[in-house]
Amino acid sequence: MATRELKLAGRTLRKNPTFTITAALTIALGIGASTAIFSVANAVLLRPIPYKDPDRLVMAVSNMTVRHVHDFPFSNEEFIDMREGTKDVFEGMAGVFTFRNIVQKADGTPEQVRVAVVTTNFFGLTGGKILYGRDFTDSDGLPQPAPPAGGVAAASAGGPPPAPPLPVMTILSYGYFQRRFGADPSVIGQKIPVNGPFRPQIVGVLAPGFELYFPPSANEEAKPELWFANRLSYDNANRNGVSIRAIGRLRPGITIERAQAAVDNVAAEARNNFLIERTAGYSIRIEGLRQHMVAEVRPAILALMGAVIFLLLIACANVANLLLVRASLRERELSVRAALGAGWWDLARQILSESLLLAGIGSALGLLLAWWGISELRLIAPANLPRVETVQIDGLVLGFTVLAGLAAAVVFGFASAWRAARPNVMHVLRGASRNEGLASGGLLRKLVAITEVALSFLLLIGSGLMFRSFLELQKIDPGFDPKGLLTFQILGGNQPNQKPEERVARMQQLEQRLRDIPGIQSVTAAVPFPLAGGFSPIRWGTEEALSDASKFKAVDFQTVLPGYFEAMHTPLLAGRTFTEADNVPGRNLVVVDKSLADKAYPGQPAVGKRILVRVQTPEPVWVEIIGVIAHQREESLAEPGREQVFFTDAYLGGGVANTWAIRSAGDPTKFSSDIRNAIKAFNSQVLVTEFQPMETLMGNAQASTRFSLLLIGVFAVIAALLAGVGLYGVLATIVRQRTAEIGVRMTLGAGPGRIFKLIVGQGLGLSSIGIVTGVLAAFGLTRAMTTMLVGVRPTDPATFVSMVVLFLFIAAVACWMPARRAAGLDPTRALRDE
């Protein structure tokens, strides 16, 4: 478009500052919101993972379809079988799992570190660069030597001594290398005093910026500080210990479909050879690494992206209406130009130049709004949004803003340019009324207003559904009382050779130290802890599972201290809870939730009966049910989750339950320093960390719904306001256009009330058409929100009815001012002016 047209457009817009500012701000709202949300979609969904050849990286997960267990890690044996059985489709397959441990700092105080255990090919496969030292070698991953036949007793009786354990090799993250060792390369070869039987030896330092990329539900650390080489062992007698997350690199030219076929063969062989895999419905699923990482959040981000596109379209429709009115008012001027020889393209080019200039101004303002919005989005984003810290305005986001601005210019400029470029020259030049131009283009303005209403109503329905979901979340009983609870972790303190009885005694002493703090009502510990993540299913069954292993089901398990249910205020429904007498090694007693009790013994009392569970041993063992408690929401507030079984801390050897909680009458956070001091006095080598009120964990469990509700709600409010303004503009134009007609009606006896009803009726008529259109569209489009909703259907009648009433109220308010102006016209003056 020629510079001359743009200069002329600039002069024209400067002469109408109110119109220009209104239109530019309207476009800025749409462009700013869409750019901000696109920046999130870009960082989370579109931006490649910073690994080598990321498009060829896949994630492999195991499923046990019979037990409804999905996206599960692998055992050593399953991983090795898969790695060895798929070499024709994968260049390599690496494994990783993470946890937290304690390291003694130089001054002797404990420090918590994030640890990843990886196969020796992990960095070579993902592209992790070694800055100092070396990468892991194959010898770093050789299995530890097997103990001598007969164990320690045989060796002490004169048999061959056990082979010395192989050293554990570790690579440091660059951040830990800087913080702990002052970036001194001479640390290569040193050993790190971690809590446990091994002293890992440093062999290298990673280059900065390397991370792990997993979905939040995997509960893996994103930024490990110590990376240990995994000395993989292989024992087909015990394939139950699962921990490994598997990443594979496809060979060039190999599709995911072909790789899926290869792992299907591996899974089929495992089902043929092993009873557990066969009866559990074991299978393996392959998915692109990036797709797997964002699978949980993709629906919400796409829904938000759809919402802002609607908002941008509403903004464009609003500006289109403004331009149509303005073009109608300029029709005499454009007719004169046409009469003087200007062609239709000359007239259209002028209108399009103004539209392009408006879009440019709106895009620049929108970019500023997006920059501010991105900083706010980072603050309110839920913890399960991957790579949210990388959300920024980069080249792709800028390109999106430019394209959105150009698209907006076309959307709102085309209609007005098309209408203005074809004036009825003779009709307009003969017309005497100063509002003659407004008589044309009325149908188009009404269609644009109906479109605004329909799109706005869709956003209102979306926000209404999210609001209903949020209310439903508030009503959910989590199975415990979060008020007054403070959770924290206690790491360290157990000695490698400590007897289970000694560990149990230590936990009792620690519990008593905390109970002695004035103001603390109760103390407990568990692992995992509700809503803190880390749950992993085990097998359970009744006697029928002994003859038919397919009858085994999956259950989440927790290890707890006696008094856990009382401290959590979890209702006891039958039997009793654990006592200190139960918290000794070798007592096979469990408490189960109502869900498991009902499935195990429907219609019967479960207390006193037995079930089979597998926790430590290769095969399930019998345990006795001593109590039934109300079901706890452990992984999510939105979903009930699996049934639950609870063991005492001593069942797994004592000292296992490391997440503690205290209950107080008031604010529990005020006890943080007292807790630290009491534990430090008990054992200075123990680390206390991650203080969180239980209500904060409850809030985190609602964060995704709250995030979507907030954003869609804000977009819906803006959209409703824009639609109201657009409707007002159409009716105000109608009033101006029909001033003479209104004057005649009033002269012939029509009162102000009748005129008021006439205009309001016209406005509500347009709104009703838009609402009906929006309702029909919403019945189809809201189904995409199904995974985001809690306790409410996407076609919830109450939400639809309430939003119809709300929008009719908004429409009535928008109609009131033009109708009031029309009803207040002086008929004599109206006829004289026209």
FENBEL-V80543 format. One line per field, one symbol per residue. phi: phi as a letter, one per 40 degrees, with the letter a starting at -180 (. if undefined). burial: b if it has 9 or more other C-alpha atoms within 8 Angstrom, else e. A space follows every 50 residues. Layout:
# FENBEL-V80543
phi = ???
burial = ???
This chain:
# FENBEL-V80543
phi = .ccccccccccccccbcccccccccccccccccccccccccccccbcccc bcfccbcbbbbbbbcccfbbfccbcdccccdccccbccbbcabbbaabab abbccdcgccbcbcbbbbccccccccgccccbgbccbdccbcccccccdg gcccccchcccccccccccbbcccccdcccbgfccccdgcbbcccicbbd bcbabcccgcbbbbcdccfbccbcbbbcccccbbaccabccbaccbbbbc cdgccccccccccccccccccccbccccccgcabbbaddccccbdcbddc cccccccccdcccccccccccccccccccccccccccccchccccccccc ccccccccccccccccccccdccccccccbccccccfccccacbcccccc cccccccccccccccccccccbccdcccccccccbdccccgccccccccc cdcccccdcccdccccccccccccccccgabccgcbbabbbghccdbccd ccccccccccccdccccdgccabaaaacbdgbggcbcbcaabcccccacc ccbcacbbbbcdgcccccfccccagabcbccccbcgccbbbbccccdccc bcgbcccgcbbcbbbbcdbcbcbbcbabbccbcbcaccbcgccbbbbcdc dchggccbbbabbbcbcccccdcccdccccccacccbbafcacccccccc cbcccccccccccccccccccccccccdcccccccccbdcccdcdccchc cdcccdccccccccccccccccccccccdccccccdcccbgaccbdcccc cccccccccdccccccccccccccccdccccccc
burial = eeeebbebbbeebeeeeebbeebbbbbbbbbbbbbbbbbbbbbbbeeeee eeebebbbbbbbbbbbbebbeebbbbbbbbbbbebbbebbbbbbbbbbbe bbbbbeeebbbbbbbbbbbbbbbebeebebebbebbeeebbeeeeeebee eeebbeeeeeeeeeeeebbbbbbbebbbeebeeeeeebeeebebbeeebb bbbbbbbeebeeebbbeeebbeebbbbbbbbbeeeeeebeebbbbbbbbb beebebebbbebbbebbbebbeeebebbbbbbbbbbbbbbbbbbbebbbb bbbbbebbbbbbbbbbbbbbbbbbbebbbbbbebbbbbeeebebebbbbb bbbbbbbbbbbbbbbbbbbbbebbeeebeebbeebbebeebbbeeebbeb bbebbbebbbbbbbbbbbbbbebebeebbeeeeebbbbbebbeebbebbb bbbbbbbbbbbbbbbbbbbbebbeeeebbbebebbbbbbbbbeeeeeeeb bebbebbeebbebbbebeebbbbbbbbbbbbbbebebbbbbbeebeeebb ebbbbbbbbbbbbbbebbebbbbebebbeeebbbbeeebbbbbbbbbbeb beeeebbeebbbbbeeebebebbbbbbbbbbbbbbbbeeeeebbbbbbbb bbbbbbbbbbbbbbbeebeeebeebbebbbeeebbbbbeebbbbbebbeb bbbbbbbbbebbbebbbbbbebbbbbbbbbbbbbbbbebbebbbbbbeeb ebebbbbbbbeebbebbbbbbbbbbebbbeebbebbebbbebebbbeebb eebbeebbebbbbbbbbbbbebbebebeebbeeb
